[in-house]
Amino acid sequence: MKWQPIETAPKDCLQKLGFVDGRVRFIYWGKTSHVPLYGWNVADQGVENCELCEPSHWMPLPEPPNG
């Protein structure tokens, strides 16, 4: 897996790794929890505390281990 420009990320509501403000974060495309706006959200703060963010890159999450 390699980092890819955020413009290439699918907007499918599934979590991804994102590079946001110099940090690796969990992100997803969807509605924020505070206002009815759609965009990229930081998703590692809990479902009731999602905030819009501006990631520069993304990467899919790795497959979980077997067993």
C-alpha positions in Angstrom: 0.0 0.0 0.0 1.2 3.5 -0.8 -0.1 6.9 0.0 -2.2 8.4 -2.7 -3.5 12.0 -3.3 -6.8 12.6 -1.5 -8.4 13.5 -4.8 -8.2 9.8 -5.8 -9.9 8.5 -2.6 -13.4 6.9 -3.0 -16.1 8.8 -1.2 -17.8 5.6 0.1 -18.2 6.3 3.8 -15.6 3.6 4.7 -12.8 4.5 7.0 -9.4 5.0 5.5 -6.0 6.2 6.8 -5.5 9.9 6.1 -2.6 12.3 6.4 -4.1 15.3 8.2 -2.0 18.3 9.5 1.2 16.2 9.6 -0.4 13.2 11.4 -1.9 9.9 10.3 -5.6 9.7 11.3 -8.6 7.6 10.5 -10.8 9.5 8.1 -14.1 9.0 6.2 -16.3 10.9 3.8 -19.7 11.8 5.1 -21.7 14.2 7.3 -20.2 15.8 10.3 -21.7 15.2 13.7 -22.1 18.9 14.5 -23.6 20.5 11.4 -25.2 19.1 8.2 -22.1 19.4 6.1 -20.5 16.7 4.0 -16.7 16.3 3.6 -13.7 14.5 4.9 -14.0 13.8 8.7 -11.5 12.7 11.3 -13.0 9.5 12.6 -10.8 8.6 15.5 -12.5 10.9 18.0 -15.7 8.8 18.5 -18.9 8.7 16.5 -20.4 11.7 18.2 -17.3 13.9 17.8 -16.4 13.9 14.1 -15.0 17.0 12.6 -14.3 18.1 9.0 -10.6 17.9 8.0 -8.5 18.5 4.9 -6.3 15.5 4.4 -3.7 15.6 1.7 -3.3 11.9 1.2 -5.1 8.6 1.9 -4.4 4.9 2.1 -6.9 2.0 2.5 -6.9 0.1 5.8 -5.0 -3.2 5.7 -6.8 -6.5 5.8 -7.3 -7.9 9.3 -5.2 -11.0 10.2 -6.7 -14.5 9.7 -7.6 -16.2 12.9 
